[in-house]
Amino acid sequence: MRDLPALTPDLVGDLVGTCAPCTFWQTLPRNGHGDDRPAAEVLADWVGMVASEWGPPGRVAYVDGEPAGYVMVAPARHVPRLAAFPTSPSDPATLMLLTAVTSQPDAGRGLRKVLLQAAAKDALKHQVRSLEVVAARPLAVSKHPCVLEVDVLEKVGYRVERDHPTYPRLRMDLRRVVTMRDEAAAAVARALARVPGLRPVPETHPNGSSHAHVTDKA
């Protein structure tokens, strides 16, 4: 059984994987030095700060009650490390995917994809149209484990928004997310309908009934 509760400060201790707990995205060393506190403490403070201003910055995955992975997402203004990348977005409100990790061999197939999809659905709740991420190509030297790989993201629907030989920025158009599980499709449609510029339009089916689908007024 899988469970994906929202990431809260008290769940930081359940983050698992090669990049947990880690504050790579949440901090930017100054004069060669970072925060001297334990990473878990720094990360918990960051989660609490983002949650109070914007909302829970991700989800933790449990399989049969055991921590198995996590995903993080937050506005670019809360991601200091972006400043170190050449493809950092200029808009501080841009919604950025930070990292998704699955490390347990018995966690089940597709957990990473489920986490990425959960991040997309959470982004929709904030009425945004896209989710972006700075990712790494094979040419990247000394890639940090918290930087996702381009090919992994492209497989779930991300496309290059700003190209770069080593660290391009990718984007997922949330209006075109079609890989959600069937049981989440109706919720996605409702969320899209609330996005400014989108409105439901009646669609007549062969059986004569009328249903609503979402279209862009533009």
N, CA, C and O of each residue as an XYZ file, in Angstrom:
872
protein
N       0.839     -1.193      0.000
C       0.000      0.000      0.000
C       0.877      1.247      0.000
O       1.856      1.327      0.742
N       0.515      2.233     -0.848
C       1.257      3.478     -0.938
C       0.491      4.617     -0.277
O      -0.732      4.707     -0.380
N       1.237      5.484      0.404
C       0.648      6.660      1.025
C       1.580      7.827      0.751
O       2.795      7.692      0.894
N       1.026      8.985      0.355
C       1.833     10.147      0.004
C       1.368     11.383      0.772
O       0.775     12.278      0.171
N       1.615     11.460      2.063
C       1.210     12.648      2.823
C       2.063     13.857      2.461
O       3.173     13.718      1.948
N       1.527     15.047      2.735
C       2.257     16.283      2.476
C       3.502     16.357      3.365
O       3.488     15.910      4.512
N       4.566     16.924      2.821
C       5.806     17.083      3.567
C       5.651     18.171      4.618
O       5.306     19.311      4.306
N       5.909     17.807      5.862
C       5.862     18.731      6.986
C       7.184     18.631      7.740
O       7.919     17.661      7.551
N       7.508     19.614      8.596
C       8.787     19.561      9.315
C       9.005     18.263     10.086
O      10.133     17.776     10.164
N       7.936     17.693     10.659
C       8.114     16.485     11.455
C       8.352     15.244     10.607
O       8.697     14.190     11.142
N       8.172     15.350      9.281
C       8.417     14.200      8.408
C       9.792     14.244      7.742
O      10.162     13.322      7.014
N      10.546     15.314      7.991
C      11.872     15.428      7.383
C      12.755     14.234      7.747
O      13.577     13.801      6.939
N      12.591     13.706      8.945
C      13.387     12.557      9.373
C      13.080     11.283      8.600
O      13.837     10.315      8.674
N      11.969     11.276      7.854
C      11.600     10.088      7.078
C      12.062     10.165      5.626
O      11.780      9.258      4.843
N      12.765     11.231      5.256
C      13.279     11.323      3.893
C      14.416     10.321      3.733
O      15.328     10.255      4.557
N      14.343      9.543      2.655
C      15.342      8.493      2.443
C      16.000      8.663      1.082
O      15.441      9.294      0.185
N      17.192      8.092      0.937
C      17.881      8.119     -0.341
C      19.255      8.746     -0.228
O      19.676      9.163      0.851
N      19.954      8.809     -1.365
C      21.315      9.333     -1.389
C      21.360     10.840     -1.145
O      22.431     11.388     -0.885
N      20.232     11.508     -1.225
C      20.194     12.958     -1.043
C      19.263     13.336      0.107
O      18.539     14.328      0.023
N      19.283     12.556      1.167
C      18.401     12.856      2.289
C      19.083     12.506      3.607
O      19.741     11.471      3.713
N      18.924     13.379      4.627
C      18.439     14.747      4.426
C      19.543     15.591      3.805
O      20.724     15.361      4.064
N      19.168     16.554      2.999
C      20.142     17.365      2.284
C      19.578     18.762      2.107
O      18.369     18.929      1.947
N      20.439     19.762      2.134
C      20.001     21.144      1.968
C      20.657     21.779      0.745
O      20.882     22.989      0.713
N      20.963     20.962     -0.254
C      21.623     21.474     -1.458
C      20.824     22.603     -2.092
O      21.371     23.675     -2.352
N      19.532     22.378     -2.345
C      18.716     23.389     -3.010
C      18.320     24.527     -2.076
O      18.071     25.647     -2.521
N      18.265     24.237     -0.796
C      17.742     25.215      0.166
C      18.789     26.206      0.665
O      18.444     27.171      1.347
N      20.046     25.988      0.341
C      21.103     26.859      0.852
C      22.081     27.217     -0.263
O      22.153     26.537     -1.287
N      22.817     28.277     -0.049
C      23.880     28.688     -0.959
C      25.049     29.141     -0.093
O      24.955     30.169      0.577
N      26.161     28.384     -0.096
C      27.289     28.717      0.779
C      27.764     30.156      0.573
O      27.833     30.656     -0.550
N      28.083     30.795      1.677
C      28.614     32.151      1.626
C      30.058     32.136      2.108
O      30.354     31.639      3.195
N      30.954     32.684      1.291
C      32.383     32.686      1.605
C      32.896     31.283      1.874
O      33.792     31.080      2.694
N      32.311     30.310      1.169
C      32.789     28.939      1.304
C      32.227     28.198      2.485
O      32.604     27.050      2.721
N      31.326     28.820      3.247
C      30.781     28.178      4.434
C      29.252     28.151      4.374
O      28.624     29.085      3.875
N      28.670     27.081      4.882
C      27.223     26.967      4.924
C      26.728     27.048      6.353
O      27.454     27.473      7.252
N      25.487     26.638      6.556
C      24.894     26.625      7.893
C      25.522     25.491      8.705
O      25.599     24.357      8.233
N      25.967     25.792      9.915
C      26.647     24.802     10.748
C      25.690     23.830     11.434
O      26.136     22.849     12.029
N      24.392     24.085     11.362
C      23.442     23.203     12.015
C      23.290     21.897     11.251
O      23.623     21.843     10.067
N      22.793     20.837     11.896
C      22.542     19.572     11.186
C      21.606     19.806     10.013
O      20.697     20.633     10.087
N      21.835     19.070      8.924
C      21.035     19.262      7.711
C      19.549     19.062      7.974
O      18.718     19.794      7.437
N      19.210     18.074      8.798
C      17.801     17.801      9.078
C      17.132     18.991      9.743
O      15.968     19.281      9.468
N      17.853     19.680     10.611
C      17.293     20.840     11.302
C      17.092     22.001     10.334
O      16.062     22.674     10.361
N      18.086     22.225      9.482
C      17.982     23.301      8.485
C      16.826     23.029      7.537
O      16.052     23.929      7.209
N      16.716     21.775      7.098
C      15.667     21.411      6.151
C      14.287     21.531      6.786
O      13.346     21.995      6.142
N      14.161     21.119      8.034
C      12.873     21.222      8.729
C      12.440     22.681      8.837
O      11.265     22.997      8.653
N      13.384     23.567      9.134
C      13.061     24.997      9.213
C      12.607     25.517      7.854
O      11.667     26.307      7.768
N      13.278     25.071      6.794
C      12.920     25.497      5.434
C      11.516     25.005      5.071
O      10.715     25.761      4.521
N      11.224     23.758      5.376
C       9.897     23.202      5.082
C       8.823     23.996      5.806
O       7.788     24.320      5.222
N       9.059     24.309      7.062
C       8.094     25.074      7.835
C       7.902     26.475      7.280
O       6.777     26.972      7.232
N       8.986     27.116      6.861
C       8.908     28.466      6.323
C       8.117     28.495      5.015
O       7.251     29.351      4.832
N       8.414     27.554      4.097
C       7.708     27.506      2.818
C       6.233     27.158      3.043
O       5.352     27.735      2.406
N       5.972     26.220      3.944
C       4.590     25.808      4.214
C       3.760     26.972      4.738
O       2.593     27.111      4.373
N       4.350     27.816      5.595
C       3.601     28.926      6.171
C       3.313     30.017      5.153
O       2.300     30.707      5.256
N       4.197     30.181      4.166
C       4.023     31.251      3.175
C       3.295     30.781      1.922
O       2.533     31.534      1.316
N       3.539     29.523      1.537
C       3.044     29.059      0.237
C       2.228     27.773      0.312
O       1.202     27.640     -0.356
N       2.684     26.836      1.123
C       2.027     25.540      1.237
C       3.062     24.451      1.378
O       4.247     24.713      1.173
N       2.661     23.223      1.724
C       3.613     22.125      1.883
C       4.473     21.961      0.632
O       3.933     21.823     -0.465
N       5.810     21.972      0.775
C       6.703     21.916     -0.377
C       7.039     20.500     -0.836
O       8.198     20.202     -1.122
N       6.045     19.633     -0.909
C       6.316     18.296     -1.402
C       5.526     17.225     -0.692
O       4.607     17.505      0.078
N       5.905     15.985     -0.970
C       5.246     14.823     -0.365
C       6.277     13.754     -0.036
O       7.338     13.664     -0.655
N       5.931     12.953      0.951
C       6.764     11.814      1.336
C       6.004     10.549      0.957
O       4.802     10.446      1.204
N       6.700      9.590      0.358
C       6.060      8.339     -0.050
C       6.353      7.243      0.971
O       7.495      7.044      1.387
N       5.291      6.537      1.361
C       5.423      5.381      2.235
C       4.854      4.170      1.511
O       3.796      4.247      0.887
N       5.555      3.071      1.599
C       5.081      1.814      1.030
C       4.969      0.805      2.168
O       5.959      0.450      2.808
N       3.748      0.356      2.401
C       3.494     -0.555      3.519
C       3.980      0.032      4.838
O       4.499     -0.680      5.697
N       3.803      1.335      4.982
C       4.152      2.005      6.222
C       5.601      2.417      6.363
O       5.961      3.059      7.350
N       6.448      2.064      5.401
C       7.866      2.379      5.489
C       8.221      3.508      4.509
O       7.742      3.508      3.375
N       9.065      4.481      4.938
C       9.481      5.559      4.032
C      10.171      4.986      2.801
O      11.046      4.128      2.920
N       9.778      5.462      1.609
C      10.336      4.909      0.382
C      10.791      5.971     -0.608
O      11.488      5.641     -1.568
N      10.427      7.223     -0.412
C      10.829      8.257     -1.350
C      10.181      9.583     -1.014
O       9.404      9.685     -0.064
N      10.503     10.595     -1.794
C       9.907     11.900     -1.565
C      10.057     12.762     -2.820
O      10.835     12.452     -3.722
N       9.297     13.841     -2.848
C       9.406     14.833     -3.911
C       9.276     16.201     -3.269
O       8.510     16.375     -2.321
N      10.021     17.175     -3.780
C       9.944     18.533     -3.262
C       9.643     19.502     -4.393
O      10.136     19.343     -5.510
N       8.828     20.508     -4.093
C       8.503     21.540     -5.069
C       8.237     22.835     -4.315
O       7.590     22.829     -3.268
N       8.739     23.951     -4.852
C       8.577     25.239     -4.185
C       8.810     26.365     -5.182
O       9.442     26.146     -6.215
N       8.312     27.566     -4.896
C       8.601     28.714     -5.760
C      10.095     28.990     -5.803
O      10.809     28.757     -4.827
N      10.556     29.485     -6.932
C      11.989     29.720     -7.121
C      12.578     30.638     -6.057
O      13.754     30.511     -5.718
N      11.785     31.552     -5.531
C      12.298     32.486     -4.516
C      12.725     31.776     -3.243
O      13.470     32.334     -2.436
N      12.256     30.545     -3.058
C      12.641     29.781     -1.876
C      13.745     28.767     -2.167
O      14.034     27.902     -1.341
N      14.356     28.876     -3.339
C      15.377     27.908     -3.746
C      16.677     28.648     -4.048
O      16.976     28.901     -5.215
N      17.454     29.000     -3.030
C      18.662     29.804     -3.220
C      19.678     29.188     -4.182
O      20.361     29.918     -4.900
N      19.788     27.858     -4.210
C      20.813     27.223     -5.033
C      20.608     27.462     -6.528
O      21.547     27.319     -7.311
N      19.406     27.820     -6.924
C      19.160     28.086     -8.341
C      20.089     29.162     -8.882
O      20.424     29.159    -10.066
N      20.504     30.080     -8.022
C      21.372     31.176     -8.447
C      22.719     30.670     -8.967
O      23.422     31.388     -9.678
N      23.073     29.446     -8.614
C      24.352     28.890     -9.042
C      24.283     28.257    -10.423
O      25.310     27.849    -10.966
N      23.083     28.169    -11.004
C      22.921     27.522    -12.301
C      22.712     28.552    -13.407
O      22.027     29.553    -13.198
N      23.295     28.314    -14.583
C      23.174     29.275    -15.688
C      21.770     29.391    -16.256
O      21.468     30.365    -16.945
N      20.914     28.430    -15.986
C      19.551     28.459    -16.525
C      18.516     28.763    -15.448
O      17.342     28.422    -15.592
N      18.952     29.398    -14.382
C      18.030     29.768    -13.312
C      16.937     30.685    -13.855
O      17.240     31.584    -14.639
N      15.675     30.488    -13.465
C      14.582     31.336    -13.975
C      14.690     32.761    -13.449
O      15.168     32.990    -12.338
N      14.244     33.708    -14.253
C      14.295     35.108    -13.836
C      13.103     35.492    -12.968
O      13.162     36.471    -12.225
N      12.022     34.720    -13.063
C      10.813     35.002    -12.288
C      10.868     34.258    -10.960
O      10.853     33.027    -10.960
N      10.932     34.958     -9.823
C      11.014     34.288     -8.518
C       9.764     33.501     -8.160
O       9.787     32.684     -7.239
N       8.669     33.740     -8.881
C       7.431     33.026     -8.593
C       7.352     31.696     -9.340
O       6.447     30.900     -9.091
N       8.292     31.449    -10.253
C       8.292     30.200    -11.012
C       8.285     29.012    -10.069
O       9.054     28.969     -9.108
N       7.420     28.051    -10.341
C       7.320     26.884     -9.479
C       8.356     25.850     -9.904
O       8.343     25.384    -11.043
N       9.255     25.491     -8.987
C      10.370     24.623     -9.324
C      10.265     23.264     -8.637
O       9.980     23.181     -7.442
N      10.497     22.215     -9.397
C      10.627     20.877     -8.833
C      12.063     20.734     -8.358
O      13.000     20.979     -9.119
N      12.241     20.337     -7.099
C      13.586     20.265     -6.550
C      14.214     18.893     -6.722
O      15.270     18.760     -7.341
N      13.573     17.886     -6.180
C      14.168     16.555     -6.264
C      13.130     15.485     -6.011
O      12.166     15.702     -5.277
N      13.327     14.342     -6.613
C      12.474     13.178     -6.355
C      13.394     11.987     -6.180
O      14.272     11.746     -7.009
N      13.198     11.251     -5.117
C      14.114     10.149     -4.810
C      13.341      8.896     -4.454
O      12.362      8.970     -3.711
N      13.747      7.765     -4.955
C      13.270      6.470     -4.483
C      14.488      5.594     -4.296
O      15.309      5.462     -5.203
N      14.609      4.999     -3.132
C      15.827      4.237     -2.854
C      15.563      2.818     -2.389
O      16.466      1.982     -2.412
N      14.348      2.536     -1.970
C      14.083      1.204     -1.449
C      13.849      0.214     -2.596
O      12.957      0.444     -3.414
N      14.616     -0.874     -2.684
C      14.476     -1.814     -3.793
C      13.115     -2.491     -3.860
O      12.708     -2.959     -4.924
N      12.402     -2.549     -2.730
C      11.102     -3.206     -2.720
C       9.953     -2.205     -2.699
O       8.833     -2.542     -2.316
N      10.239     -0.967     -3.116
C       9.214      0.074     -3.066
C       8.177     -0.077     -4.158
O       7.130      0.569     -4.107
N       8.441     -0.901     -5.129
C       7.476     -1.096     -6.202
C       7.840     -0.280     -7.427
O       8.473      0.770     -7.320
N       7.438     -0.766     -8.588
C       7.769     -0.092     -9.832
C       6.950      1.191     -9.982
O       5.787      1.252     -9.585
N       7.572      2.198    -10.553
C       6.865      3.421    -10.876
C       6.696      4.417     -9.751
O       5.959      5.390     -9.910
N       7.349      4.211     -8.618
C       7.151      5.137     -7.504
C       7.662      6.534     -7.843
O       7.035      7.528     -7.479
N       8.798      6.615     -8.537
C       9.314      7.932     -8.911
C       8.313      8.661     -9.799
O       8.092      9.860     -9.634
N       7.713      7.947    -10.733
C       6.720      8.558    -11.617
C       5.517      9.034    -10.820
O       4.981     10.109    -11.089
N       5.084      8.241     -9.837
C       3.956      8.624     -8.991
C       4.284      9.906     -8.227
O       3.430     10.783     -8.090
N       5.511     10.017     -7.732
C       5.919     11.209     -6.998
C       5.931     12.445     -7.899
O       5.479     13.516     -7.495
N       6.445     12.296     -9.112
C       6.476     13.416    -10.042
C       5.061     13.857    -10.413
O       4.791     15.049    -10.565
N       4.172     12.893    -10.555
C       2.787     13.218    -10.864
C       2.108     13.907     -9.680
O       1.288     14.806     -9.865
N       2.452     13.482     -8.472
C       1.893     14.118     -7.277
C       2.324     15.578     -7.203
O       1.539     16.444     -6.818
N       3.584     15.850     -7.577
C       4.069     17.227     -7.584
C       3.291     18.064     -8.592
O       2.975     19.224     -8.329
N       2.984     17.474     -9.749
C       2.220     18.185    -10.775
C       0.814     18.499    -10.279
O       0.308     19.599    -10.500
N       0.188     17.547     -9.618
C      -1.171     17.770     -9.111
C      -1.186     18.828     -8.010
O      -2.106     19.642     -7.938
N      -0.166     18.815     -7.154
C      -0.098     19.836     -6.111
C       0.100     21.219     -6.726
O      -0.452     22.206     -6.240
N       0.893     21.286     -7.800
C       1.123     22.563     -8.469
C      -0.181     23.119     -9.030
O      -0.405     24.329     -9.000
N      -1.030     22.249     -9.536
C      -2.311     22.679    -10.088
C      -3.177     23.369     -9.042
O      -3.953     24.269     -9.364
N      -3.043     22.946     -7.801
C      -3.830     23.547     -6.729
C      -3.474     25.016     -6.521
O      -4.258     25.782     -5.961
N      -2.280     25.401     -6.979
C      -1.844     26.792     -6.860
C      -2.158     27.575     -8.125
O      -1.709     28.709     -8.289
N      -2.926     26.970     -9.010
C      -3.378     27.618    -10.234
C      -2.223     28.105    -11.102
O      -2.265     29.207    -11.649
N      -1.199     27.275    -11.221
C      -0.096     27.583    -12.121
C      -0.216     26.700    -13.364
O      -0.841     25.640    -13.325
N       0.373     27.138    -14.436
C       0.233     26.421    -15.699
C       1.421     25.531    -16.028
O       1.350     24.706    -16.938
N       2.515     25.697    -15.287
C       3.690     24.887    -15.610
C       4.527     24.640    -14.366
O       4.438     25.357    -13.370
N       5.333     23.609    -14.460
C       6.259     23.234    -13.397
C       7.632     23.111    -14.054
O       7.772     22.446    -15.081
N       8.643     23.748    -13.467
C       9.958     23.769    -14.084
C      11.010     23.118    -13.185
O      10.830     23.006    -11.973
N      12.104     22.697    -13.803
C      13.179     22.039    -13.057
C      14.494     22.200    -13.812
O      14.547     22.045    -15.032
N      15.549     22.511    -13.073
C      16.886     22.530    -13.641
C      17.437     21.115    -13.506
O      17.525     20.579    -12.401
N      17.805     20.519    -14.628
C      18.236     19.121    -14.633
C      19.627     18.987    -15.252
O      20.171     19.938    -15.813
N      20.180     17.795    -15.137
C      21.551     17.560    -15.595
C      21.596     16.632    -16.806
O      20.854     15.653    -16.892
N      22.487     16.968    -17.738
C      22.779     16.091    -18.863
C      23.985     15.221    -18.510
O      24.686     15.512    -17.542
N      24.240     14.154    -19.281
C      25.392     13.277    -18.989
C      26.727     14.011    -18.959
O      27.658     13.552    -18.297
N      26.848     15.144    -19.659
C      28.108     15.883    -19.689
C      28.389     16.631    -18.394
O      29.506     17.103    -18.184
N      27.394     16.747    -17.524
C      27.584     17.477    -16.268
C      28.658     16.803    -15.414
O      28.613     15.596    -15.177
N      29.613     17.596    -14.961
C      30.720     17.078    -14.151
C      30.393     17.258    -12.669
O      29.887     18.304    -12.263
N      30.682     16.242    -11.873
C      30.445     16.288    -10.427
C      28.996     16.658    -10.116
O      28.736     17.501     -9.257
N      28.066     16.031    -10.810
C      26.648     16.299    -10.603
C      26.226     15.926     -9.185
O      26.533     14.837     -8.700
N      25.532     16.825     -8.542
C      25.029     16.550     -7.202
C      23.857     15.572     -7.315
O      23.058     15.686     -8.244
N      23.735     14.618     -6.394
C      22.644     13.636     -6.475
C      21.250     14.236     -6.373
O      20.274     13.578     -6.735
N      21.132     15.475     -5.886
C      19.826     16.107     -5.793
C      19.412     16.804     -7.085
O      18.334     17.394     -7.150
N      20.257     16.742     -8.113
C      19.907     17.312     -9.413
C      19.394     16.177    -10.289
O      20.137     15.244    -10.594
N      18.145     16.248    -10.690
C      17.538     15.189    -11.495
C      18.147     15.137    -12.889
O      18.714     16.117    -13.372
N      18.021     13.987    -13.521
C      18.570     13.803    -14.861
C      17.524     14.149    -15.919
O      16.331     13.905    -15.738
N      17.996     14.722    -17.023
C      17.103     15.176    -18.084
C      16.248     14.042    -18.631
O      15.041     14.208    -18.806
N      16.862     12.883    -18.907
C      16.106     11.798    -19.541
C      14.989     11.270    -18.652
O      13.948     10.848    -19.156
N      15.188     11.288    -17.338
C      14.148     10.842    -16.410
C      12.935     11.752    -16.511
O      11.798     11.281    -16.523
N      13.176     13.050    -16.583
C      12.083     14.020    -16.646
C      11.379     13.997    -17.996
O      10.157     14.133    -18.062
N      12.132     13.827    -19.062
C      11.516     13.791    -20.388
C      10.572     12.606    -20.531
O       9.594     12.677    -21.275
N      10.857     11.527    -19.830
C      10.005     10.344    -19.907
C       8.633     10.572    -19.280
O       7.684      9.854    -19.595
N       8.519     11.561    -18.398
C       7.231     11.817    -17.754
C       6.580     13.106    -18.256
O       5.629     13.599    -17.649
N       7.089     13.654    -19.363
C       6.401     14.767    -19.989
C       7.075     16.122    -19.945
O       6.519     17.090    -20.462
N       8.266     16.230    -19.340
C       8.963     17.507    -19.328
C       9.652     17.744    -20.668
O      10.107     16.802    -21.317
N       9.725     19.016    -21.076
C      10.404     19.402    -22.310
C      11.356     20.557    -22.019
O      11.107     21.369    -21.128
N      12.444     20.623    -22.777
C      13.458     21.652    -22.549
C      12.874     23.034    -22.822
O      12.354     23.299    -23.906
N      12.968     23.902    -21.831
C      12.501     25.283    -21.952
C      13.664     26.207    -22.281
O      13.538     27.087    -23.133
N      14.777     26.016    -21.620
C      15.993     26.778    -21.909
C      17.146     25.792    -21.942
O      17.502     25.193    -20.927
N      17.719     25.634    -23.118
C      18.727     24.593    -23.294
C      20.095     25.025    -22.761
O      20.395     26.213    -22.637
N      20.900     24.026    -22.453
C      22.258     24.238    -21.958
C      22.996     22.911    -22.091
O      22.380     21.859    -21.921
N      24.294     22.925    -22.390
C      25.036     21.667    -22.576
C      25.010     20.735    -21.364
O      25.034     19.514    -21.518
N      24.960     21.305    -20.168
C      25.001     20.464    -18.975
C      23.780     20.609    -18.061
O      23.309     19.618    -17.503
N      23.266     21.831    -17.904
C      22.155     22.043    -16.970
C      21.006     22.831    -17.618
O      20.824     24.010    -17.313
N      20.244     22.206    -18.493
C      19.094     22.887    -19.095
C      17.960     23.020    -18.086
O      17.917     22.312    -17.079
N      17.042     23.940    -18.374
C      15.833     24.060    -17.565
C      14.679     23.462    -18.352
O      14.453     23.818    -19.509
N      13.951     22.551    -17.718
C      12.837     21.876    -18.368
C      11.519     22.368    -17.807
O      11.456     22.901    -16.699
N      10.465     22.179    -18.591
C       9.130     22.614    -18.169
C       8.096     21.553    -18.521
O       8.177     20.905    -19.564
N       7.124     21.391    -17.632
C       5.958     20.562    -17.915
C       4.750     21.477    -17.983
O       4.463     22.209    -17.036
N       4.036     21.435    -19.112
C       2.803     22.191    -19.260
C       1.699     21.412    -18.556
O       1.265     20.366    -19.037
N       1.253     21.920    -17.431
C       0.291     21.187    -16.617
C      -1.083     21.095    -17.263
O      -1.904     20.282    -16.838
N      -1.353     21.903    -18.272
C      -2.628     21.813    -18.973
C      -2.677     20.594    -19.877
O      -3.746     20.210    -20.353
N      -1.537     19.991    -20.111
C      -1.493     18.862    -21.032
C      -1.062     17.567    -20.347
O      -0.650     16.610    -21.003
N      -1.162     17.554    -19.036
C      -0.802     16.348    -18.305
C      -1.846     15.271    -18.590
O      -3.010     15.416    -18.215
N      -1.435     14.203    -19.247
C      -2.381     13.147    -19.610
C      -1.963     11.794    -19.049
O      -2.568     10.770    -19.365
N      -0.932     11.794    -18.220
C      -0.434     10.524    -17.706
C      -0.888     10.237    -16.283
O      -0.417      9.283    -15.664
N      -1.801     11.056    -15.755
C      -2.299     10.817    -14.412
C      -3.096      9.513    -14.376
O      -3.612      9.056    -15.397
N      -3.183      8.948    -13.233
C      -4.004      7.748    -13.067
C      -5.464      8.092    -13.303
O      -5.896      9.221    -13.071
N      -6.215      7.109    -13.765
C      -7.612      7.343    -14.127
C      -8.406      7.962    -12.993
O      -9.244      8.831    -13.233
N      -8.163      7.538    -11.773
C      -8.965      8.039    -10.673
C      -8.673      9.503    -10.348
O      -9.441     10.141     -9.628
N      -7.554     10.047    -10.880
C      -7.221     11.448    -10.619
C      -7.627     12.356    -11.773
O      -7.515     13.576    -11.650
N      -8.090     11.809    -12.875
C      -8.376     12.604    -14.068
C      -9.427     13.675    -13.802
O      -9.267     14.813    -14.245
N     -10.500     13.335    -13.087
C     -11.561     14.307    -12.832
C     -11.044     15.454    -11.969
O     -11.403     16.609    -12.201
N     -10.221     15.158    -10.993
C      -9.681     16.203    -10.121
C      -8.783     17.150    -10.905
O      -8.795     18.358    -10.668
N      -8.008     16.608    -11.835
C      -7.138     17.442    -12.659
C      -7.968     18.386    -13.520
O      -7.647     19.569    -13.636
N      -9.042     17.862    -14.125
C      -9.901     18.688    -14.966
C     -10.520     19.824    -14.167
O     -10.621     20.946    -14.662
N     -10.936     19.542    -12.933
C     -11.530     20.588    -12.099
C     -10.498     21.657    -11.757
O     -10.807     22.849    -11.737
N      -9.270     21.219    -11.488
C      -8.215     22.175    -11.155
C      -7.890     23.050    -12.358
O      -7.698     24.258    -12.217
N      -7.829     22.447    -13.535
C      -7.550     23.220    -14.742
C      -8.641     24.238    -15.012
O      -8.360     25.339    -15.486
N      -9.871     23.885    -14.717
C     -10.993     24.782    -14.971
C     -10.913     26.047    -14.131
O     -11.508     27.067    -14.479
N     -10.170     25.980    -13.013
C     -10.052     27.149    -12.146
C      -8.895     28.056    -12.542
O      -8.746     29.149    -11.996
N      -8.067     27.605    -13.499
C      -6.931     28.405    -13.929
C      -7.433     29.579    -14.772
O      -8.214     29.368    -15.699
N      -7.004     30.816    -14.475
C      -7.441     31.960    -15.277
C      -7.166     31.744    -16.762
O      -6.075     31.321    -17.145
N      -8.162     32.037    -17.591
C      -7.997     31.868    -19.027
C      -8.551     30.575    -19.551
O      -8.592     30.359    -20.763
N      -8.988     29.688    -18.637
C      -9.551     28.417    -19.050
C     -11.017     28.364    -18.638
O     -11.382     28.892    -17.588
N     -11.856     27.736    -19.447
C     -13.260     27.608    -19.081
C     -13.800     26.290    -19.629
O     -13.351     25.833    -20.679
N     -14.757     25.673    -18.934
C     -15.342     24.433    -19.416
C     -16.297     24.709    -20.571
O     -17.050     25.682    -20.534
N     -16.271     23.865    -21.589
C     -17.159     24.001    -22.736
C     -17.942     22.716    -22.902
O     -17.348     21.638    -22.918
N     -19.280     22.799    -23.027
C     -20.073     21.589    -23.195
C     -19.646     20.820    -24.436
O     -19.365     21.409    -25.479
N     -19.601     19.524    -24.313
C     -19.251     18.671    -25.434
C     -20.332     17.610    -25.571
O     -20.586     16.863    -24.626
N     -20.966     17.534    -26.721
C     -22.032     16.576    -26.942
C     -21.463     15.256    -27.430
O     -20.692     15.214    -28.389
N     -21.850     14.181    -26.763
C     -21.359     12.854    -27.106
C     -22.379     12.139    -27.988
O     -23.538     12.548    -28.055
N     -21.952     11.075    -28.663
C     -22.854     10.350    -29.561
C     -24.146      9.893    -28.896
O     -25.166      9.747    -29.569
N     -24.118      9.667    -27.587
C     -25.330      9.200    -26.919
C     -26.294     10.333    -26.597
O     -27.347     10.107    -26.001
N     -25.929     11.571    -26.996
C     -26.806     12.705    -26.799
C     -26.578     13.454    -25.504
O     -27.102     14.554    -25.329
N     -25.801     12.878    -24.583
C     -25.543     13.563    -23.317
C     -24.506     14.646    -23.522
O     -23.746     14.639    -24.490
N     -24.500     15.565    -22.594
C     -23.554     16.684    -22.703
C     -22.611     16.633    -21.515
O     -23.044     16.531    -20.368
N     -21.302     16.707    -21.803
C     -20.293     16.712    -20.756
C     -19.443     17.933    -20.974
O     -19.505     18.561    -22.030
N     -18.654     18.271    -19.987
C     -17.787     19.455    -20.093
C     -16.355     19.036    -20.243
O     -15.876     18.154    -19.530
N     -15.663     19.669    -21.175
C     -14.231     19.489    -21.246
C     -13.610     20.867    -21.159
O     -14.309     21.869    -21.313
N     -12.294     20.940    -20.911
C     -11.637     22.212    -20.676
C     -10.951     22.689    -21.935
O     -10.285     21.912    -22.619
N     -11.108     23.940    -22.240
C     -10.441     24.504    -23.410
C      -9.871     25.851    -23.042
O     -10.271     26.449    -22.043
N      -8.945     26.333    -23.837
C      -8.302     27.641    -23.608
C      -9.041     28.683    -24.413
O      -9.196     28.544    -25.626
N      -9.505     29.744    -23.735
C     -10.244     30.775    -24.426
C      -9.390     31.491    -25.464
O      -9.910     32.064    -26.422
N      -8.067     31.451    -25.265
C      -7.185     32.104    -26.228
C      -7.121     31.289    -27.486
O      -6.428     31.666    -28.431
